[in-house]
Amino acid sequence: MNGRVLLTGFEPFGGNPTNVSWDVVAAVNQAMPALTYAQRLPVDYQQARRELTESLSVRKPVACLCLGLGRSGSLYVETKARKPEQFHADSGPEILETAWPTEEILLAADQAQLPVCVSEDAGQYVCESTFWAALEFRERTGQPEWVGFMHLPPETAVFTLERLVECFTDVIRSRLAAGGCAAGEWASPGSQRRS
């Protein structure tokens, strides 16, 4: 493993011209290219899993943080991933739990003045299947050390791209510093809600 974080977002779907998850990933990667990889995933259960696991196998990041488009009004820190029906023929646990310190994300969101919730239901769509795929890969291979998933709301006057990027650059710096992987000088650290 190396000291980088793999960030994933999704392509636009449903007729939308953009997807905030990819917009944030691309901007964070541009802001810290030495510490991150950026990957845009298709909105397709099997293809997203294939591309994600190939990237994890080849790049061997120390952490993987996946982002997806969620409901309006809040960031959602997903804490559980259920195995999707689309993977029923594959081995793997029915439920896997996040492997990213939730408190670090809550703190970063607070510092960026963004409302945030802790969620135990990732929605049973490609977002949740991708989260499950990343966690299953970790359980099977022992890497990456940390895996998490965040749902982001559409951009608004509160959830601006600038504030979202500030939040996630802080999340990455905190995790790498706390894990002793890189950039130690950047150390900063049911449904809970902070706003």
C-alpha positions, 0 to 999 in steps of 0.5 A, a space after each residue: 500500500 502507498 500513502 494515497 487515498 483513492 477518491 471515487 465519484 459517479 458519472 452524471 445520470 438521470 439527465 443531469 449534466 453533472 454529478 456533484 460527487 465527481 465534481 468534488 472528487 475532481 476538485 479535491 484531486 486537483 488540490 492535492 494530487 500528490 495524496 489522492 487518486 480520482 476515479 469516475 465510476 459508471 452508474 452500473 452495479 457490475 461495471 462500477 464494482 469491476 472498475 473500483 476493484 481493479 483500481 484498488 488492486 493496481 493502485 493499492 491506496 491506503 484508503 478509499 473514500 467513495 462519494 455519491 449523490 444523495 438527498 438534499 439538505 445534509 451530508 450523510 456519513 454512511 456506516 453500513 453497506 448491505 450486499 446488493 441482489 445484483 451480487 447474490 451469486 458472489 461470496 461475501 457478508 450480507 452487511 459490512 460496516 464502515 472502516 473510516 472513523 466517522 468522528 473525523 468526517 463529522 468534525 470536518 463537516 462542522 469546520 466547513 459549516 455543513 450540516 451532516 448526519 450519520 446514516 445506517 441506510 445507504 439506499 440499496 442502489 449503485 452507491 451502496 453496492 459500490 460501498 459494499 464492493 470496496 468493503 468486501 475487497 478490504 475484507 478479502 485482501 486486507 487493503 485498503 486500511 480505511 474505506 468510507 462512503 459519503 452521500 452529498 446533496 446537490 450544490 446549493 448556496 450552503 453546499 457550495 463546491 468550495 465548501 465541499 472541497 474544503 470539507 473533504 480535503 480536511 477529511 483526507 489530511 486528517 486521516 493520513 495524518 492520524 494514520 501516520 501515512 503522509 503529511 503529518 504536519 496537517 493533523 487536524 482529527 442511529 442518526 446524529 445531526 450537526 449543523 
